[in-house]
Amino acid sequence: MDNARRHRTTWPVRAAASAAGVALLVGGCGAGGDKAAGPGPSASGRSAAPSASGAASTAASGGGATTPTPTPFTADPARVPRSKPQADALARAVVLQPQDWRSGFRAQRPAASAPGTVAVLDEECRWQRRPLPSSVLASSSRYSELPGAGGKGTVKVTSSVTVHTTVEAADQQLATTLEEALRCREQQVRTDERISGLASVASPYGQGGNTYADDSVVEIGSYLTGNSAQPYHWNVARLGSVTVAVSVMGATGYKDDELTNFASLALSKMLSRIESGLGGKN
């Protein structure tokens, strides 16, 4: 079975299992949320903690490790972006448009992040857009929503793609994500939007049912607007030097498994697009 088909048919099950694992962490530790300001692994530029997977990334970055890190995907080196224009083209091809989520979705306002910027969690736990650090070639976030109807509220979603200069830089981004989660248990997304009560679980390739990405992180928590609290899901994954993320902010009338499916199917689609764009084979 090819990778793209395997992602589409098994991701919802894996994501649900990961979400169950996250639930076990609630009350035990905090975790980072994303980021309507530009969801995706944070690019703080600070030195990252050990990788989210705990696996050595030096082999992928030329550091001389003796045991190669297992991977579900090998890119064609000739197609891996080396310049900002190449990275921009890949990011545009991978990030999701409103119709990619499902029929009925439309663009939010704003519909996309500012070019040449990436999401950064500042020292006051607020998500901001900042210029790309030297370790990032391109980053793109798009914001969509499913308007409320039939007694249901409006579901807000974000898709994000970040193309890094090296595999090691991408790996460090997921580590930074977990590090910042501990630093900021509550995070400001926009003036009237917050993420709180977060818990997360990291699953490197080959663990926790992860056979689809080099590394992944699933987070759940609460999305707060005024006095309203709804479920919040954030899924992040890495293939080589590219990281992708989706966030889903729940609404009245939606069950948790519906939100999980939105997130898992969206991430699956972006992972398949990376494979197509980079032209690698298992």
N, C-alpha and C positions, 0 to 999 in steps of 0.2 A: 504494500500500500504506500502511495507517495506521501511525502510530508504534509502537503497542503491538505489532503483529504484527512490524514490522521489528526491534524490540528482541529479541523472543523467538527469531526465526529466525537472527539474525546475531551476537548477543552472544557465544555460545561461541567462534565463529571469531575474533572480534576479541580476546577475552580471551586466547585461546591465543597469538595473534600478539604481544600485549603481553607475555605471560609470557616468550615467546621473547626479546623485546627486553630484558626484565629480566635474563635469564640472561647476556646479553652484558656486563652491568654488574658481575656478581659478581667480587669481587676489586678492583674499581675504586673503589667508593664504598659507604658504608653508607646505610641507609634506615630509616624509621620503621615500626614494626609496630603492630598493634592487639592487642588491648586488651580482654582479657576483662573488665577493670574497666569497660568501657563503650565498645566499639569505635566508631570514627567519627573524623572529622577532629578533632584536638585543639583544645580551646578554652582555650588557655593564657592568653589575655588580653594576651600580649606583642605588641609591634608586629611584624607579619609582614614577611617578605621580599617582593620582587616576586612577583606572582601566579604560580601553578604553570604557567599557560598562557603567561605572558609577554604576554598581551593586555591592552589597557587596559580597566579595568572602570569608568572614570569615567562613561562614557555611561550604563551601566545604573543608576548611583547618582546621576545628576544632576550629574556633575562637569564636563560641557561638552565632552567629547571630540568631535572633528569626524567621526570615522569610527566608526559603530556596531560593536560587537563581534558577529560572526556567532553565531547560536544555533540549535539544532535545535528549539527549543520557545518559544512565546510564551504566557505565562499570561494568564488573564483578570484584570485588575487588581482587579476587585471580589471575587475569590476568594482573592487572596493574603493570608495571615494577617497581621493588624495587631495582634492582642492575644494574650496568653498562652493563654486558653481556645481561641481559634481555632487557634493553633499546636499545642496539645496534641491537639486533635481530628484534625488532619492527621497528626501523628506517629503516633498510635494507628492510623490507617487505613493507613499506609504500612509500618510496621515488621512484620516477619514473625513469625507464630506458628510453633510447631514443625511443624505439618502443612503449612505453606506451602513448606517446603523439599522434602519428599518424604514419601511414606508410610513410617512406621516411626520418624520423628523424635519425640523427646519433649523436655520442658522440662528444663533443667539446674536445679541448686540453687545459688544463687538463679536464678530464671527471668527476672528483669528487673532493670534498674537502678533505683536509688532515684529517685522523682519529684523534679523540680526540680534535677537534677544533670547534669553532663556530664563526659566523660573528660578528664583533664589529665595530661600527662607532667611530673612534678616535676623539680626540679634534680638529683635523684639517679637519674633515669631510671626511675622507678617510676610505673606508671599508677594514678591515684587518681580517685575521684569527688569533684567539687567543685561548689558552687552555681553556677547559670547566670550567666555574665557578662552585662553589659548588652547585648552584641551578639547574644545568643541568646534567642529566645522560648520554645523548647521543645526537649527532646532525649529520646530514648527508645532503649534498647538491650534486646534480648531474647536470651537464651542458650539454645541448644538442642543436642541431641546425637542421634546415631544409634548405639544400643547395639551393641556388638560381638556377632557371631554367625558361626558357620561358620569359625572360625579368624581372623576379622577383628577388629581392635580397635575402640574407640569413637571416632567422629569428632565433634569439638566445633565448633560454629559459633556465630557471633554476627551479628545484624543490628542496624543502628543508623540512626536518622534524626535530623537536627538542622535545626531551622527557625530561620533567622537573621532579623535585623531588616531587612537590606538585601542586595542582590545582592553589593555590594562586601564586606560582612562574610563572606558565604559564600565568596567568591573568596579572601579572605585566609586562610580556614581551610585550604584546600588548600595554599597557600603555606607556612603554618606547619607543616603536615604534613611537607613536604620539608625545611624548616629544622631541625625537631627530629630528623629522621632522621640528619642529619649530626652533630648534637650527641650523640645517644645511639645508638651502634652496637649495643648490647645493652640490652634493656629488660625490666624485671620486670613481669609481668602479674599474677600472684598469688604467694603465698608460695612455692609449689612449681612455678611455671610461668614460663618465660622465652622471649623471642623473640631470635634471634641470626642472624648471617650474612645480614643483610637487604640487598636491592638493589631499586631501584624505577625506574619510568619514568612520566613524566607525558605525557599526550596531550590537548592542547586540542582543541576541536571543529574538525574539518576536517583533523586531522593524525593519523597513525598508525592510520588506519581508524576514527577516532572520529567517527561521525555520530549518536550517541545521547545525548550529554551536552555541556554547556557546557565541562566540564573533567573529566578523570579521572586517577586514579593507580592503578597496579597494583604491588604489592610481593610478593616471594617471599623465603623464608628458611627457618629451622629453628625448630620448636616443641620446647622442651626441658622434660622432666619427669624429674627424677632423672638417670639415665644414658641415658634414651631420647631420641632425636632423630627427629622426623618432619617432613615438608614442611609449610610454612605459606604460606597465600595471604591477601592482603588487597586488596580492591578498593574504591575510593572514587570517587564521581561526584557532579557538581553539576548541577542544573537550576534556574536562577534563584537564589532565595534559600534553596533546600533542598539539603542534602548528605545522601547516603546512603552506607553502608559495610557490607561483609560481610567476615567473617574465617572461614577454614576451617583448622582444625588437624587434620592428617592422622593416620592410624593404620595399624597393621600390616595389610597385605593390600589397601591401596588404591593404585591407580596415580595418578600425578600428573595425568593428564588427567581422571580422575574427580573429583578435588578442584577442578580448574579449572572443570569443568561445574557443580559445586555452587555455586561462587562466582558464576559469570557468570549462570546462570539466576536465582539469587536476586536479584542486583542488577538484572537486567532486569525482574523482577516489581515491584520497588520503584519503578523509574523509570516504569513504566506506571501505577502507582498515583498517583504525583505528577501525571502528566498528567491522569488522571481526576479527581483531587481539585481541581486548579487550573483545569481546564476550558479550557485554552488550545488554540490551533490553530497549525499551522505557517504 
